């Protein structure tokens, strides 16, 4: 029987048996025992990343020969290297346990040879080679690929004009440019008088907008400003500024036959927003509003008719809730949105279509709001939004906060939510990782995506700060430690055998 056929039989029959007969050396040798070993892998030929491989013997064998590592050789077929581990018997079952966890989707071969029965006769049909693999990863869609970064700073903004031409901005005021789809980036701009730069947005090959903190006279950075470049990011000039104030986000809407309009979210003492119309060179200010509030982000609907603003209200030393406002005149004026009780801190807002927006925040907060009616729907685990969980083996708690969402202009049912997964263990520093969720049904349900060449089986990339979606075939995310990743096709790149090279 061929090995592949043999394994299929094992799978089909659960813990079925296959016979490895014994051959007689001579006519006077004792009658061989009816040895009936079977490969015992729960369910099928898939084991956990540190799961055991079990071989059951239905009658006695010479255990010294079975426990000889040279007679039970496990090889990683992805690397060609032997898998270190230990052998032991439990009853009539021989158990191999790897010394350390293996990557997901690792192919394994098991060579059984040289084992004798209790009469010291060799078992027939040996050597025998069996094949199995480790389990699938928790996230199988590894459509994203890391790009070479020109900086180790936090990248706070990303924008592309087309698949080739794009820019990134760093929190320290640097601007970098690519003309080859992110394969390389060149430094364009850096000023000691500008810092805390956030979103960067392109409206043409020459025109870019960016928000940040200017230092007029070089003494403080208490002011905030909207900056514009008319030479493709080589220099920037102040469009308008406020002092003291902070702008934390920039949403730009390009208009056919007219200059762009945009909204910014932030604070002027308390929560505030701005709307700038370049065609009229006009500024509309909203706020400051609320007590002990701070704005975190504003967004403008694709048609420019509606806007939304979110932020934080501080209730006490260790207590805060989310607050939100909606605008039905393109960001000129706003009214409060009634949120569910005890809504967590809101960190982001992004329009799904011309009327609906996601309000995003701490502890897995994803609220869908109709900015015309104010109606709110909360998304949770049933919608694929990861929820706070505890690792029973370590006691660590993992919780999620979301900051941005973007939908494909050419396929509005496809969109993404990004943010941060935080692993908290008392007495140790928090471990922060990025998270990417994709929807294909307009934001009703989501699944998680990984970055194919990132550690921790594609999930160990830094926390994310911004996402740009050109269309369903081209998206870029950026974040801490200079992280940049792109998805350059709508083909879902599901992980296959040997996709993961490390478990770090």
Secondary structure, 3 states (H helix, E strand, C coil): CCHHHHHHHHHHCCCCCCCCCECCCCCCCCCCCCCCCEEECCCCCEECCCCEEEEECCCCECHHHHCCHHHEEEEECCCCEECCEEEEEECCEEEEEECCCCCCCCEEEEEECCCEECCCCEECCCCEEEEEEECCCCCCECCEEECCCCCCCCEEEEEECCCCCEEEEECCCCEEEECCCCCCCEEEECCCCEECCCCEEECCCCCEEEEEEECCCCCCCCEEEEEEECCCCCCCEEEEEEECCEEEEEEEEEECCEEEEEEEEEECCCEEEEEEECCCCEEEEEEEECCCEEEEEEEECCCCCCEEEEEEEEEECCEEEEEEEEECCCCCCCEECCCCCCCCCEEEEEECCCCEEEEEECCCEEEEEECCCCCEEECCHHHCCCCCEECCCCCCEEEEEEEEEEEECCEEEEEEEEEEEEEECCCCCCEEEEEEEEECCCCCCCEEECECCCCCCCCCCCCEEEEEEEECCEEEEEEHHHCEEEECCCCCCECCCCCCCCCC
